[in-house]
Amino acid sequence: MGTAGRAGTMTDQPAAEALRRTSLHAEHVLLGARMVPFAGWEMPVQYSGIIEEHQAVRQAAGMFDVSHMGRFELIGPEAAALLRYVCTYDMTRLSPARGHYAAACRPDGGIMDDVYVYCLAEDRYLLVANASNASKIRDWLRRHSRRFRVEISDRHTSTCMIAVQGPQALERLARVLEPDFINSLKPRACGEIEWENAFVFASRTGYTGEDGLELISSAAAGPRLWRALLDAEVLPCGLGARDTLRLEASLLLYGNDMDETVNPLEVGLGWVVTTDDSADFLGREALQRARDSQPQRTLVCLKAQERGIMRPGCSILHSGQQVGKVTSGSHSPTLGGSIAMGFVPPELAAEGTELIVDIRGRPLPARVVPRPFYRRPRAAEERNA
């Protein structure tokens, strides 16, 4: 959410399996988007072009249809207790109108999904999951809800979700939604507002490394909201730009950088694992053991030192021996070179370590660099929020 968001890899869909469509599908077709199969959905990969869309988000404002992501509403006096049990972060700490990122882990510590949870009221929460894991997380929540007083509602198809991101995102959103409401939302805050006889949930979160809001409204109101944002000069963007943006911000992609064989500590998510309370949660013992032991691998950021594109699956070499693999990699429009993330042994994870990435048999020198690759300028009030 990452959000929070988030969602597997683009793969060919079996011909016999019908692709699902969001309520904004007709809008994408009207704008000439190139549609592709993605996590069981037909989604726009680009409109005007990945580079142009990427730069729009870095320099102005862009928007993404992320309605394919799972959305589950939890209502009841023990909704927070259930979320404490299935999430690595203690969601009972959330006050109304706040959200937090977390992992949902198996008992052995493997990541089932990375999720974003919002507290709407003391007994009402919203959990956003990756598209590729939505059914799995829905079933996981329901399985573990039996001993908690909570009702779980799947809002996946009854709502739409639009992410508006960029340094001018809030300014242009204020042309559509009430400016005072927009300005009241601090980072990681959320709220609800009525807009043209429809509800809009807004959270100041995102998956691009830029400021902005993620909006949820009814499926019926979604196309009107999309067109209103177009009129406010927000550029439509596809999954291609979303991937290069999140990679520059070193934000993890489920199915690439983490899965059920990876624990949060290996990918730098120790900050979303809270063990300073007495409550039990799924994976607690395994993650405590992982914290007390020497990790076998760690996820690092790599920057190519010559021309060439590092891609997922490329071998990472040191002294002629394979030491890991690239999990995410692409050309960075902002930095003007290839960047990647990948697993290496801890002794090779120090900043400045020189490595080789095998690009189809061609050695490409790469260096371990600080995370994230790109960090936007932030106002002091945001840093302290």
Buried (B, 14 or more C-beta within 10 A) or exposed (E): BBBBBBBBBBEEBEEEEEBBBBBBBEBBEEBEBBBBBBBBBBBBBBBBEBBBBBBBBBEBBBBBBBBBBBBBBBBBEBBBBBBBBBBBBBBBEBEBBBBBBBBBBBEBBBBBBBBBBBBBEEBBBBBBBBBBBBBBBBEBBEEBBEEBEBEBEBBBEEBBBBBBBBBBBBBBBBBBBBEEBBEBBBBBBBBEBEBEEBEBBBBBBBBBBBBBBBBBBBBEBBBBBBEBBBEBEBBBBBBBBBBBBBBBBBBBBBBBBBBBEBBBBBBBBBEBBBBEEEEEBBBBBBBEEBEEEEEEBBBBBBBBBEEBBBBBEBBBBBEEEEBBBBBBBBBBBBBEBBBBBBBBEEEBBEEEBEBBBBBEEEEBEBBBBEBBBBEBEEEEEBEEE
